[in-house]
């Protein structure tokens, strides 16, 4: 009975080893072979002791030898090695292909066309500085000759501005005054818009002006309501603009001066406007143009100062120096429009940070000395 049980266990182990689908290692085969040999030795010792069952012993030995042979054969079989499946594009191949595509289509390479056949952006060319010059005439007087290519640059910017709508076109200080008001109220609102615009974007300035026009008591933004409103409430209404605390004090002080010294209206001269708290030359000249309709000077803000120096028209350090330099040669009929023109250009294409030279006609035509060429 014991011999039969050992034989059955040996046969069961051999069947399990044959059904195993995983890879058979050498150590696993040696362990199976040693286990089968040990069972065979135990079975033979039992058969030698039992002399009365010769027939059973012979049959058992044949069974055991058959089982040992099967186990050895199953252990000696070498499974088919599993090959690692590689996808259509291995990481190395994909990286190589990516580098090839990058080297072909990279805009910094200056290729004429991409791999898909699409033409790249126009080539950017750096222009040459051609500043205004002071020349002595025959009478011994100093004349200022304008930059040689200023008209071409000015016309190109005008064409670009026609294609792109800038914030100043709809929310500039000239646009935020209410049309249905009296001329005196409109002039006052234009002055307030200019005072709020310092260090503030046009979109933010328009929101603050709208709050003053709608949230102050009826009839809205007027000199009388500014005189009556509490400073804390006024500060809340213009909280979004830059330096709102200072501007609150300036507006309240300006309202008192307008009531006491200018008969409730804004001054009609540059000197009178600059006498108001918080009003500088830029605001004064722009206010004269937009509020009174008289252009007596160029309103130069940071955009006009930065862009004209970038073009090489002059080399100035402050906006007031830029104003004097431009007024020395720029035709007077362009004094009013140049501010609006260059502010919109600086808001959409020639940004203070991240200039879009690839979209600028001046860069592709080699007219801008400050064009950024990608390396």
Secondary structure, 3 states (H helix, E strand, C coil): CHHHHHHHHHHHHHHHHHHCCCCCCHHHHHHHHHHHHHHHHHHHHHHHHCCCCHHHHHHHHHHHHHHHHHHHHHHHCCCCCCCCCCCCCCHHHHHHHHHHHHHHHCHHHCCCECCCCCECCCCCCCCCCCCCEEEECCCCCEEEECCCCHHHHHHHHHHHHHHCCCHHHHHCCCCCCCCCCCHHHHHHHHHHHHHHHCCCCHHHHHHHHHHHHHHCCCCCCCHHHHHHCCHHHHHHHCCCCCCHHHHHHHHHHHHHHHHHHCCCCCCCCHHHHHCCCCCCHHHHHHHHHHCCCCCCCCCCCHHHHHHHHHCCCCCCCCHHHHHHHHHCCCCHHHCCHHHHHHHHHHHHCCCCCCCCHHHCHHHHCCCCCCCCCCC
